[in-house]
């Protein structure tokens, strides 16, 4: 149960991080549009961070779902045995 709670908190942190990287990218494009090579390199780095965060969020959310599913099945089985 502790692992599920910790992973759920990590999963909740990913969404503000998405907005952080999106805001950094927008600020970079608006403020540093004069030098094209620097803009493209920095934009690529933000893009890769954004994609990496999305992929890791996908797997973390899948793991959270699996852990909570197993935990709820175990609890439901114990309740059925005790009260039925």
C-alpha positions, 0 to 999 in steps of 0.5 A, spaced: 500 500 500 505 504 501 508 503 494 502 505 491 501 511 495 508 513 493 507 512 486 501 515 486 504 522 489 509 521 483 504 520 478 501 527 481 507 531 480 508 529 473 502 534 471 505 540 474 512 538 471 508 538 464 506 545 465 513 547 467 516 544 461 511 547 456 512 554 460 519 554 459 519 552 452 514 558 450 518 563 454 524 560 450 521 561 443 518 568 445 524 571 448 530 567 444 528 567 437 533 571 434 539 566 434 536 560 430 541 554 432 540 556 439 533 556 439 533 549 435 537 546 440 534 548 446 527 547 443 529 540 442 532 539 449 525 541 452 521 537 447 525 531 449 524 532 456 517 533 455 516 526 451 521 523 456 516 525 462 510 523 458 513 516 457 515 515 464 508 518 466 505 513 462 508 507 465 508 510 472 500 511 471 500 503 469 504 501 475 499 505 480 493 502 476 496 495 477 498 496 484 491 499 486 487 493 482 491 488 486 490 491 493 483 492 492 482 485 489 485 482 495 481 487 500 475 485 496 477 477 497 478 478 505 471 482 506 467 476 502 471 471 506 469 474 512 462 476 511 459 471 506 
